[in-house]
Amino acid sequence: MKPYHVEYVQLAGWEADEVGLWLAEDNDWLLLRSIPNDYMIDGYVLVVKEHIVSRKPHRDRKQVEQVLKLKGIQPEVPSNFSFLELVDMMRWVEHQYGLVEFTDKEDCTFFGWVNEADAVHLWMDTLSSNCTVAVRDNDNPPFVLSEIQLLRFDADYFNSLKLLWQHKSRQKLLKPSDN
């Protein structure tokens, strides 16, 4: 039987803890069901372990665990999940969930699709909050792979943004051309 415990993870340079129900981990990754506040589960978070400063017990952990158990939340990994290298993990999330969300600083979250990657850099086609797509170009600097701290997927905002983008994309296809 899998352990049932809530993790409070402090990342380098972050003020707030990343909180989640522990699901699995390997040498490079920590997979959690995200708990953005109180007893609410919202998607998954994959934390790059090299950015973790501490994993500490929290005084409210047992109560959160009890509420999650009472709600019937199980510590189950997503189907077809396995730990991969960072870019491959991003592509897996993109393939399974339609896009990928990643964070390289506490207040810098990006949504989009992997365009290209090398051993050091990542070029993305990004999706803004108003659902416009910025396709990779040479004017925008690439992301540095070693700075990416976590990936999120299947959260409410993530799914809402994806739905809105899909809707707007269909509307563009259905709109008669202006000739």
N, C-alpha and C positions, 0 to 999 in steps of 0.2 A: 504494500500500500504506500502511495506517495505521501510524503510529509505534507501537512496542512499548516502553512504559516505565511504570515504577512511580512514582507520585507520593507524596511525604510532605508533607502539607498541615497547616500550623499555623493553627488558628482562634483568633480573639480570645477570650481568657479560658479557653482550654483548655490543660491540661498535656500531654496526649497528642496525637500527630499522628494525623490521619486518613490511613490508608494505602490505596492502591488502584491497580489497573491502569487507566491512562488509556484512556478510550473516546472522549470527545468533549467539546467545550466551546463556549460562545458568550460573549457579553459578560457575561451574568448568572450562568451555571451552569457547573459542572464535573461531568461524569458519570464515575464510576469503578466498576469491579468492586471491591467491598470486600475488603480483606485485613485481617481483625481480628487475626491473629497469624501469624507465620512465613510459611508458604506456602499457607495456607488461604484459598480464595475463598469468600465467603459473601454472596451477594446484590449489590445495587447501592446506591450512595450518590450523591445529587445534592447538591452543596455550593453554597450561595449564595455567589458569589464576593466580594461586598462584605464578608463576614466573614473572608476569608482574610488572615492576617497575612503568611505566607510560604509559598512552595513551594520546598522546598530538596532538593538531591540528598542522598542518604544513602549511607553507606559500604557497606551491604548491598544496595543497589538492584540491582546487576548480578546478584548471586547469586539474588535473589528472581525477577528477570526470567528467568534461565536455568531455574530450577526450574519456573516457570509454563509456559514454552515446552516443557520436557520432559514436562510433564503434559498438553500439548495445549490449554491454555487460550488461547482466541482473544479479542482485543479487539473484541468485537462488541456493538453497542448492542441493547437489547431491540427486538423487532419492534413496529412502529407507533409508535416513539418519535420525538418532536420536542420541542424546547425551547419552553416556554410561560411565561406569567406564573405567579407562585407559586401562587395559588389554583387556576388552571387545571391546573398541574402536579400539585397535590395531588389534584384530581378525576380526572386521567388515571391516576395511580397507583391510586387507589381503584377506578376502573372496571376497570383491567387486572388488579389483584391482590387485590381484595376489601376492602381497607382501606388506610390510609396511616399510616406511622410518621414522626414528625418530632421534631426536637430544637431547643430554644431555648437550652439551656445544656448544657455537657458532660455533666452528670449528670441531666438532665431530658428523658426521652424519653416521648412520648405516642403512643398508637395510637388510631385511630378513623376517623370519617367526617365530612366537611365538612357542617355544618348550614347555616351562613350566613356571609357575609363582606361587609365593606364595604371602603373604600379603606385602612383602617387596622387593622381588627380581624378576628379569625377566631373563630367559635363552632363548637365541635366536639361531636359525640356521641363520648365516649371509651370505650375498652375497657380495663379493668384487667387486671392479670396473672392474676387468678383468673376472668377472662372475664365479668365483670359490666359492663353497659353503663350509663354515666351520660349520660342525654339532656340536651342543652343546656337550661339554665334560667337565669333572671335572677339567681339567687343566686351563680353562679360567674362570675368575671370572664372576659372573652374573652382570647384570645391576641393579642399584638401582632405583626402580620405582619412588621414590620421586624426583629423579634428571632429569627425562625425562621432557623436556620443551616444545617440540612440535612434532607433527606428520605432515608429508606431504604426499600427494598422487596425482596421475594423472598429475604430472608435466612432461615436455618433457624428462628430464634426467631420471626420475623414469621409464617412459614408455620405453625409449630406453634401459635401463639396463635390464628391464624385457624381452623385445624382444630378446636381445642378449643372455640372459640366456636360454630362451626357445629354441632358435635356436641351441645353443651349446648342450643343453640337448637332442634334437632330433638327432643331429649329432652323439652323443655318442650311442644312441639307434640303429641307422642305421649302424654304423661302424661294419664290420665283426670282429669277435673275432680273436685275434692273437694266433692261436694254432700251 
